[in-house]
């Protein structure tokens, strides 16, 4: 689910503008303006990813009708794996309206802001780590978007589950936002939250870093209790994140190895070089 009211065309135009601004700022002769260029470039990447995300919601490889059959299949798989049902998780909170409304609000408002805060913190405080983490984020998001081309309905659209956001008038779908409701698999909410928690704990020495882990755990619980995602949506999202992180690490190691070999000095031959004495 997206919570920013931009179509994919609008986001694409924004990305193009930011990209041009980044290039222009890099070419300018004014040092102050050149220092702003990296911010424009990173904003271009984020806007481009958002545009692709919105576009993925409009495309489908199989048609929307199959999304409900796949959702029912996921429910059966989770039952076979002895995972607690999303309906049972909902029953734990449905009798507490304030908790339900807080969960709806968390789901709708914390997704993008937490990512922006994390990327801003990383860019300002740990610039040496930024590019690697951003690349992993981009790869993970792109793979999730490709998978989402196959529609999967969230639990809240099936009988036996409660659309808690709609129940309390907190649904973003009723606010005029453009969002695809059949892109539950995998959960980008979970993928981003787990990525934030993992890298904050790895990078930051602060005792407050565990707040990022709490955010990841809270996100997993919230997406299930509000019936916006299946457990399997989160499991697949984490698997995609791990695969993309390892892929990026492997490619980076290979690239550095190739560059190291190409930049190494020529090996000496077995014979010692002749010394000419004049």
N, C-alpha and C positions, 0 to 999 in steps of 0.2 A: 504494500500500500504506500502511496506517495502522499505527502502532506504539503506540497508546494504547488500553487495553482499556475503552473506553466505547461503549455502543450509541448510536444517534442519539437515542433517547428520553432516555437519561441525560445526554447532552451538551446536549440541548434544555432539560432541567430545570435543569442547571447554568447555562446561558445565561440562563434566565428569572430564576433566583435572583440572578445577578450584575447583571442589568439592574435588578431591583428594588432591590438594594443600592446601585447607582450613583445611582438616583433619590433614595433615602432619604438618602444621604450628601450629595447636593447641597442637599437641603431642610433639613438640620439647621442649627442655629444655631451649632454649634461649628466654628471655623475649622480645627482640626486634622483633624477628620473630613471636612470639605469638601475638604481637599487630597488625600484618598484617593480621592475620587469618580472622577477621570479614570482611575485604575488599574482600578477596578471596571468602568467603561464599556468600556475597551479589552479587558479580559478577557471581557466579554459578547460583543463582536464576534468574538473568536477562538473562543469556545465555540460561538457560533452558526454560524460557518463550518464548524467541525468536525462539528457535528450535521448540517449539510446534506451534507457530504462522506460521512458514514456513510449517510445516507438515499439518496444517489445510488447507492451500491453495492447497494442493495436494489431499485432500480427499473431498468427496462429498457424501451426503446422497441421493441425488435425481438426479444427473446428471447436467451438465452445461447448457443444453438447457432450463431448466425451469427458469434459472436466469433472462432471458429477460422477461418472462411472469410475474414473481414476480415484476420486476422493473416497468412494465406497471401498475400492480395492485397498487403499491405504489404511482405512479403518480396520479391515480384516487382517492385514499384515500386522498392524500394531497389536491386535488382539492375540494373534498367534505368537507374537514376541513377548506377551504378558506385560505390555506397557499399560500404565493406568490410562483409562479413556479420558478424552478431553471433557466429556460430559461429567464424569466423576470429579474432575478438577474444578469444573464450574460450580458444582454443587457445594464445594467447600466455601465459596465466596458469595454465592447469589443471595444469601440471607443477610449480607452486610453491604448495603447500598453505597456507603462511603468508600469502602474498599474497591467495589466494582467501578465506581466512577473514577477513582484515582487510577485504577488500572487502565481504563479507557483513555484517560488523559495522558498517561505515561506512554502508551502505545502511539498515540497520535502526535505527541509533541517532542519526544526525546530522541527520536530516530536521527534526524538530520542535525539538530543542534549539538548533540554529543559528538557526532563525527566531525563537525566543523571545529568544535573546541579542541578535540584531540589533534586534528591536523594542524591547527594554529599553534598549539603548544609544541608539537613536534617540530614544526617549521622554525619557530623562534628559539626554542630551548635546546633542541637536539637536531640541528640541521644535517649533521653527518648521517643520521638514521632516516631522514625524511624520505629520500628518493626510493630507498629499498622498500619501506613500508607502503608508500604510495603505490608503487608498482604492484605489490602483492594485493593491495586493496583493489586496484583497477582490474587485475586478472580475475580476482574472485568475483567481482561484480559482473564482469563480462560473461564469465562462465555461467553464473546464476541467470543472467538474462537469456542466454541461449537455451538453458533448460526450461525457462519460463515460457518459451515459445510453444511448449506443450501445456495446454490449460489444465489446471487442477483447482477444483473448488475448495475453499476453506470450510472448516466445520460449520461455521455460523450459517452457511447457506443450505445445510442439510437438516432434515427432520431430526429432532432429538437434541439439538443444540440451540443455545440462546445467543442471538446477536446482541451482546451487552451494550455496545455503543449505540445501536439503534434504539434499544430499550430506554435509554436515558437521554436520547436526543443529542448524543455526542459523536455520531457517525460523520466522518469527513465526506462521505459520499452524498450526504444531504446538504453540503455547504457549497456545492458548485465546483468542487475540485475534480479534475480529470484524473481518474485512477482506474486501473484494471483490477477487477475483483476476482479474476480467475488465475492469478499468478501466485498462488500460495506456495508452490514447490519450486525451488527451495526458499527458505525464509531469509531474505536479505537483512531483515531486522536482526536476526540471530547472528548471521555471518559478520555483520559490522560490529555488533556489540562484543562478540567473542574476540574479534580482531583487536578492538580497543583494549579490552581487558588483558589480553596476552601481551601485547607490545608495551603497554604502560608498566606492567609488572616487570618485564624484561629490561626496560630502558631506565625507568625512574628509580632512584634510591629513596624517594620520599616514603614516609610511613603512610601517607594518604593515598598511595597508589592502589591500595586494595579497594578503594571506592569504584575503580574501573571494573574490578572483578564483580563487585556487588551489582553494578549496572548490567553486566552480562547475565548474571543469574536472574536479576529482576526481569530482564527482557524475555528470557526463556519462559519464565512463569507467566508473565503478562500476556504473551502472544497465545499461550494455551488457554488461560483462564477466560480470555475475551473471545475465544473460539475463532481467532483470526488465522491460526496456523495449527497444523498437526505436529505431533512430536517428530514424525519422520521428516517434516520440512526443516526442522532445526538440525536434525542429525545429518541430513544431506548437506545442509549449508556448512556445517563445521567440516565435513569431509572434503567439500570443495575448497574451503579455506586452507586446510592442511595440504591438500594436493597442490594448490597454487603457490603456497609458501615454499614447498619443497622444489617445485618446478623452477621458481624464480631463483632460489638458492643454487640449484644445479646449473642453471644457465649462466648465472653470474660467475660461479666458480670456473665454468668452462671458458667463459669470455676472458677472465683474468689469466687463466692458464695459457690461452692462445696468445694474448697480448704479451705475456711474459716471455714466451718462446720467441715471438717475432722480434722482441726488443733486446734479446740476449746477445752478447758479443759472439763473434765467430769463434768456435772452438779451435784451440791450437793444434797443429799437426803433431805427429809423433817426433819429428826432428826439431831440434832446437834451432832458432833462427840464427843465421850467420851474423857475426859481428864484424863490421868493417872498421878497421882502425886506419886512420889517415895520419 
